[in-house]
Amino acid sequence: MKALVEYLRADLERINEYLNSLSASDLDRELDEPEFQSLPTVGVRLVSILDDTLQHAGQSAYLQGLLKGKGWQSF
């Protein structure tokens, strides 16, 4: 468990370093993703990654509550 926490801390530190290094023009740079009619920008892609991450966190919280028997009771 300690190794996992250390990994998560190091990962968060690296993410913060990357995000703090971005300028407004970096966030506005269009990505080469021709499958999208409007090319997404770096900022748009970061928001989509955050959205996906938050959904997974919600799913994990739901399962934790379901397994522990707290909340989400069926009637």
N, CA and C of each residue as an Amber inpcrd file, in Angstrom:
protein
   225
   0.8220000  -1.1790000   0.0000000   0.0000000   0.0000000   0.0000000
   0.8760000   1.2570000   0.0000000   1.9700000   1.2090000   0.7530000
   2.8670000   2.3550000   0.8260000   3.4360000   2.6850000  -0.5580000
   3.7950000   1.6620000  -1.3220000   4.3450000   1.8770000  -2.6650000
   3.3150000   2.5440000  -3.5750000   2.0500000   2.1510000  -3.4570000
   1.0000000   2.7400000  -4.2620000   0.8070000   4.2180000  -3.9260000
   0.8090000   4.5450000  -2.6420000   0.6570000   5.9420000  -2.2180000
   1.8410000   6.7690000  -2.7140000   3.0470000   6.2280000  -2.6290000
   4.2230000   6.9380000  -3.1220000   4.1320000   7.1540000  -4.6270000
   3.6560000   6.1420000  -5.3420000   3.4820000   6.2650000  -6.7900000
   2.4690000   7.3620000  -7.1140000   1.3460000   7.3680000  -6.4040000
   0.3140000   8.3740000  -6.6510000   0.8210000   9.7820000  -6.3620000
   1.5850000   9.9380000  -5.2990000   2.1560000  11.2560000  -4.9720000
   3.1220000  11.7180000  -6.0630000   3.9800000  10.8280000  -6.5130000
   4.9350000  11.1780000  -7.5720000   4.1990000  11.5060000  -8.8660000
   3.1570000  10.7460000  -9.1630000   2.3650000  10.9890000 -10.3640000
   1.6790000  12.3540000 -10.2900000   1.0940000  12.6730000  -9.1590000
   0.4260000  13.9600000  -8.9800000   1.4220000  15.1150000  -9.1050000
   2.6020000  14.9380000  -8.5530000   3.6360000  15.9670000  -8.6630000
   4.0140000  16.2000000 -10.1260000   4.1650000  15.1260000 -10.8690000
   4.5230000  15.2310000 -12.3020000   3.4060000  15.8980000 -13.0940000
   2.1610000  15.5480000 -12.8020000   1.0150000  16.1670000 -13.4750000
   0.9880000  17.6610000 -13.2010000   1.1800000  18.0520000 -11.9380000
   1.1880000  19.4690000 -11.5790000   2.3060000  20.2160000 -12.3000000
   3.4790000  19.6160000 -12.3910000   4.5910000  20.2420000 -13.1080000
   4.2050000  20.4740000 -14.5720000   3.6010000  19.4760000 -15.1990000
   3.2180000  19.5960000 -16.6040000   2.1550000  20.6810000 -16.7910000
   1.1110000  20.6370000 -15.9820000   0.0350000  21.6160000 -16.1320000
   0.5260000  23.0360000 -15.8870000   1.4020000  23.2210000 -14.9070000
   1.9470000  24.5490000 -14.6130000   2.8880000  25.0470000 -15.7070000
   3.3900000  24.1400000 -16.5320000   4.3010000  24.5460000 -17.6120000
   3.5450000  25.0110000 -18.8540000   2.2430000  24.7650000 -18.9160000
   1.4640000  25.1230000 -20.0970000   1.1030000  26.6020000 -20.1170000
   1.2210000  27.1940000 -21.2890000   0.8010000  28.5860000 -21.4760000
  -0.5820000  28.5870000 -22.1240000  -1.1850000  29.7490000 -22.2190000
  -2.4940000  29.8690000 -22.8680000  -2.4070000  29.4070000 -24.3190000
  -1.3050000  29.7280000 -24.9930000  -1.1650000  29.2950000 -26.3860000
  -0.9970000  27.7810000 -26.4880000  -0.3620000  27.1630000 -25.4850000
  -0.2650000  25.6950000 -25.4660000  -1.6580000  25.0760000 -25.3870000
  -2.5040000  25.6350000 -24.5320000  -3.8580000  25.0970000 -24.3480000
  -4.7160000  25.2750000 -25.5990000  -4.4220000  26.2990000 -26.3840000
  -5.1920000  26.5760000 -27.6010000  -4.6940000  25.8190000 -28.8280000
  -3.5700000  25.1230000 -28.6960000  -3.0080000  24.3930000 -29.8370000
  -3.9410000  23.2630000 -30.2450000  -4.2460000  23.2090000 -31.5450000
  -5.1160000  22.1480000 -32.0490000  -4.3360000  20.8520000 -32.1820000
  -5.0190000  19.7540000 -31.8640000  -4.4170000  18.4330000 -31.9570000
  -4.7380000  17.8130000 -33.3070000  -3.8500000  16.9640000 -33.7740000
  -4.0560000  16.2880000 -35.0530000  -4.9280000  15.0540000 -34.8290000
  -6.2230000  15.2780000 -34.7280000  -7.1920000  14.2020000 -34.5400000
  -8.2780000  14.3670000 -35.6070000  -7.9590000  13.9390000 -36.8470000
  -8.8590000  14.2030000 -37.9770000 -10.2240000  13.5140000 -37.8720000
 -10.4030000  12.6080000 -36.9370000 -11.7090000  11.9580000 -36.7820000
 -12.7510000  12.9140000 -36.2090000 -12.3050000  14.0520000 -35.6940000
 -13.2230000  15.0590000 -35.1700000 -13.3710000  16.1760000 -36.1910000
 -14.6140000  16.6290000 -36.4000000 -14.8740000  17.6640000 -37.3970000
 -14.2200000  18.9870000 -36.9930000 -14.3690000  19.3920000 -35.7420000
 -13.5890000  20.5110000 -35.2020000 -12.4310000  19.8970000 -34.4500000
 -11.2340000  20.2440000 -34.8370000 -10.0730000  19.6640000 -34.1590000
 -10.0500000  20.1070000 -32.7040000  -9.8950000  19.1700000 -31.7720000
  -9.8370000  19.5480000 -30.3580000  -8.5160000  20.2300000 -30.0440000
  -8.5430000  21.0450000 -29.0190000  -7.3240000  21.6970000 -28.5500000
  -6.7580000  20.9100000 -27.3670000  -5.5630000  21.2560000 -26.9770000
  -4.9550000  20.6230000 -25.8080000  -5.8510000  20.8520000 -24.5870000
  -6.3880000  22.0630000 -24.4340000  -7.2740000  22.3680000 -23.3070000
  -8.5240000  21.5050000 -23.3120000  -9.1230000  21.3400000 -24.4810000
 -10.3200000  20.4980000 -24.5980000  -9.9890000  19.0550000 -24.2290000
  -8.8410000  18.5750000 -24.6960000  -8.4560000  17.1890000 -24.3970000
  -8.2040000  17.0160000 -22.9010000  -7.5830000  17.9900000 -22.2560000
  -7.3490000  17.8990000 -20.8100000  -8.6650000  17.8530000 -20.0450000
  -9.6430000  18.6340000 -20.4690000 -10.9550000  18.6100000 -19.8150000
 -11.6130000  17.2550000 -20.0150000 -11.4930000  16.6620000 -21.2040000
 -12.1050000  15.3510000 -21.4310000 -11.4330000  14.2720000 -20.5770000
 -10.1280000  14.3830000 -20.3750000  -9.4200000  13.4350000 -19.5030000
  -9.8890000  13.5990000 -18.0570000 -10.0260000  14.8510000 -17.6150000
 -10.5170000  15.1180000 -16.2640000 -11.9310000  14.5760000 -16.0790000
 -12.7860000  14.7910000 -17.0690000 -14.1560000  14.2930000 -17.0060000
 -14.1800000  12.7700000 -16.8690000 -13.3790000  12.0930000 -17.6690000
 -13.3210000  10.6350000 -17.6070000 -12.8200000  10.1620000 -16.2460000
 -11.8040000  10.8300000 -15.7260000 -11.2390000  10.4770000 -14.4180000
 -12.2720000  10.6510000 -13.3060000 -13.0190000  11.7510000 -13.3470000
 -14.0420000  11.9930000 -12.3230000 -15.1660000  10.9610000 -12.3960000
 -15.5080000  10.5420000 -13.6060000 -16.5300000   9.5050000 -13.7320000
 -16.0550000   8.1970000 -13.1010000 -14.8000000   7.8510000 -13.3300000
 -14.2610000   6.6270000 -12.7270000 -14.1840000   6.7420000 -11.2010000
 -13.8420000   7.9150000 -10.7080000 -13.8190000   8.1150000  -9.2590000
 -15.2200000   7.9360000  -8.6790000 -16.2330000   8.4480000  -9.3690000
 -17.6170000   8.2690000  -8.9320000 -18.0270000   6.8110000  -8.9440000
 -17.6180000   6.0910000  -9.9740000 -17.9260000   4.6670000 -10.0480000
 -17.2670000   3.9080000  -8.9020000 -16.0370000   4.2690000  -8.5890000
 -15.3350000   3.6200000  -7.4730000 -16.0260000   3.9110000  -6.1530000
 -16.4470000   5.1560000  -5.9630000 -17.1440000   5.5210000  -4.7240000
 -18.4660000   4.7730000  -4.6150000 -19.1650000   4.6460000  -5.7220000
 -20.4270000   3.9080000  -5.7300000 -20.1960000   2.4530000  -5.3270000
 -19.2010000   1.8160000  -5.9400000 -18.9130000   0.4090000  -5.6140000
 -18.4800000   0.2450000  -4.1640000 -17.6930000   1.1860000  -3.6720000
 -17.2640000   1.1120000  -2.2780000 -18.4820000   1.1730000  -1.3560000
 -19.4040000   2.0900000  -1.6300000 -20.6180000   2.1760000  -0.8250000
 -21.4810000   0.9420000  -0.9620000 -21.5560000   0.4130000  -2.1670000
 -22.3490000  -0.7870000  -2.4150000 -21.7800000  -1.9810000  -1.6460000
 -20.4590000  -2.1340000  -1.6670000 -19.8240000  -3.2670000  -0.9920000
 -19.8650000  -3.1360000   0.5230000 -19.7980000  -1.9100000   1.0250000
 -19.8290000  -1.7030000   2.4700000 -21.2520000  -1.6410000   3.0090000
 -22.2190000  -1.5660000   2.1170000 -23.6070000  -1.5440000   2.5490000
 -24.0620000  -0.2020000   3.0880000 -23.3490000   0.8680000   2.7210000
 -23.7290000   2.2030000   3.1760000 -24.2290000   2.9930000   1.9700000
 -25.3800000   3.5790000   2.1250000 -25.9350000   4.3730000   1.0450000
 -26.4430000   3.5180000  -0.0970000 -27.0150000   4.1050000  -1.0660000
 -27.5230000   3.4480000  -2.2590000 -28.3550000   2.2090000  -1.9270000
 -29.2630000   2.3660000  -0.9960000 -30.0920000   1.2320000  -0.6110000
 -31.2590000   1.0870000  -1.5910000 -31.5670000  -0.1510000  -1.9310000
 -32.7180000  -0.3790000  -2.8040000 -33.9530000  -0.5800000  -1.9520000
 -35.0770000  -0.0910000  -2.4260000 -36.3200000  -0.1980000  -1.6780000
 -37.2860000  -1.0850000  -2.4270000
